[in-house]
Amino acid sequence: AVAIAFRPAVAVVDVTPADVTGFRIADQLQALPDGPAVVLTSSADKRRFASQLDSYRFVAKADLCVRTI
């Protein structure tokens, strides 16, 4: 509902190994008409999520900064 109301260009979504909620949110955002670009982030290494990333961009929290996004 927030994404529909505010129509962001980019959404940074946190994912963790024990919780797949971030992936569900990312899928829902990507399914919206004119939805935002989705960037996933986590304190875990990208390799841990390799099979789940599909078309998502990923930035590790340790590397997260405005310049990276």
Residue frames relative to the residue before (quaternion, step in Angstrom):
aa qw qx qy qz dx dy dz
A 1.0000 0.0000 0.0000 0.0000 0.00 0.00 0.00
V 0.6441 0.5204 -0.3243 0.4573 3.60 1.01 -0.80
A 0.6565 0.5110 -0.3157 0.4564 3.59 0.93 -0.85
I 0.6444 0.5073 -0.3248 0.4710 3.59 1.02 -0.72
A 0.6849 0.4959 -0.2857 0.4510 3.58 0.95 -0.89
F 0.7965 0.3304 -0.1581 0.4810 3.59 0.85 -0.96
R 0.2062 -0.8352 0.4857 0.1549 3.58 1.28 -0.37
P 0.0628 0.8242 -0.5594 0.0615 3.62 0.62 1.05
A 0.4911 -0.6455 0.4969 0.3086 3.57 -1.21 0.53
V 0.7901 0.1239 -0.0307 0.5996 3.57 1.13 -0.74
A 0.0904 -0.7644 0.6356 0.0589 3.56 -1.10 0.76
V 0.1792 -0.7522 0.6262 0.0998 3.57 -0.85 1.01
V 0.0613 -0.8226 0.5640 -0.0389 3.56 -0.52 1.25
D 0.3273 -0.7490 0.5492 0.1738 3.55 -0.82 1.06
V 0.0506 -0.7665 0.6394 0.0319 3.55 -1.07 0.81
T 0.1167 -0.7702 0.6219 0.0806 3.54 -1.16 0.60
P 0.6403 -0.5610 0.3514 0.3896 3.58 -1.10 0.55
A 0.7262 0.4529 -0.2521 0.4516 3.60 0.98 -0.77
D 0.7671 0.3146 -0.1542 0.5375 3.60 1.20 -0.36
V 0.2228 -0.8016 0.5428 0.1149 3.57 -0.62 1.11
T 0.3469 0.7656 -0.4826 0.2461 3.60 1.24 0.10
G 0.6299 0.5470 -0.3354 0.4376 3.61 0.94 -0.81
F 0.6552 0.4958 -0.3124 0.4768 3.58 1.01 -0.75
R 0.6322 0.5187 -0.3339 0.4688 3.60 1.03 -0.73
I 0.6406 0.5093 -0.3198 0.4774 3.58 0.97 -0.84
A 0.6487 0.5191 -0.3165 0.4577 3.59 0.91 -0.89
D 0.6449 0.5155 -0.3178 0.4662 3.59 0.96 -0.84
Q 0.6648 0.5025 -0.3032 0.4622 3.59 0.94 -0.88
L 0.6493 0.5085 -0.3172 0.4682 3.59 0.97 -0.82
Q 0.6788 0.4966 -0.2938 0.4543 3.56 0.90 -0.91
A 0.6566 0.5226 -0.3045 0.4505 3.59 1.16 -0.57
L 0.5316 0.6369 -0.4108 0.3781 3.61 1.20 -0.30
P 0.4903 -0.6091 0.5102 0.3582 3.59 -1.06 0.62
D 0.8258 0.0352 -0.0826 0.5568 3.59 -0.77 1.00
G 0.2301 0.8004 -0.5168 0.1985 3.57 1.08 0.74
P 0.6357 -0.5612 0.3778 0.3717 3.55 -1.24 0.34
A 0.5332 -0.5216 0.5259 0.4086 3.52 -1.33 0.19
V 0.2305 -0.7944 0.5512 0.1092 3.58 -0.90 0.89
V 0.0723 -0.7609 0.6446 0.0150 3.53 -0.94 1.02
L 0.2302 -0.7722 0.5791 0.1236 3.56 -0.76 1.05
T 0.0443 -0.7877 0.6142 0.0187 3.55 -1.14 0.67
S 0.0734 0.7790 -0.6199 0.0590 3.54 -1.21 0.56
S 0.5034 -0.6127 0.5009 0.3467 3.53 -1.25 0.35
A 0.5839 0.5510 -0.3675 0.4695 3.58 1.28 -0.23
D 0.6040 -0.5770 0.4258 0.3477 3.55 -1.24 0.49
K 0.6328 -0.5625 0.3935 0.3584 3.57 -1.13 0.73
R 0.6204 0.5747 -0.3493 0.4036 3.58 0.97 -0.77
R 0.5930 0.5858 -0.3606 0.4185 3.57 1.15 -0.59
F 0.7626 0.3440 -0.1718 0.5202 3.58 1.16 -0.62
A 0.2822 0.8242 -0.4708 0.1393 3.59 1.27 0.01
S 0.7127 0.4575 -0.2745 0.4554 3.60 0.86 -0.86
Q 0.7100 0.4551 -0.2562 0.4723 3.61 1.21 -0.38
L 0.5595 0.6677 -0.3778 0.3136 3.60 1.16 -0.36
D 0.0763 -0.8413 0.5306 0.0701 3.59 1.09 -0.63
S 0.8318 -0.1826 0.1545 0.5009 3.58 -0.59 -1.13
Y 0.5032 0.6724 -0.4197 0.3443 3.59 1.22 0.17
R 0.3907 -0.6435 0.5945 0.2825 3.50 -1.25 0.50
F 0.1488 -0.7929 0.5881 0.0584 3.57 -1.13 0.66
V 0.0163 -0.7627 0.6466 -0.0019 3.55 -1.06 0.86
A 0.3940 -0.7051 0.5364 0.2446 3.57 -0.76 1.02
K 0.5942 -0.5934 0.4010 0.3660 3.59 -1.03 0.74
A 0.6207 0.5581 -0.3420 0.4317 3.58 1.05 -0.73
D 0.7339 0.3914 -0.2116 0.5133 3.59 1.18 -0.57
L 0.4811 0.7101 -0.4098 0.3103 3.57 1.29 -0.10
C 0.2732 0.7058 -0.6169 0.2159 3.52 -0.79 1.13
V 0.6956 -0.4758 0.3254 0.4287 3.58 -1.20 0.36
R 0.6443 0.5334 -0.3257 0.4407 3.59 0.95 -0.83
T 0.6447 0.5326 -0.3195 0.4457 3.62 1.04 -0.76
I 0.6751 0.4904 -0.2950 0.4656 3.56 0.93 -0.91
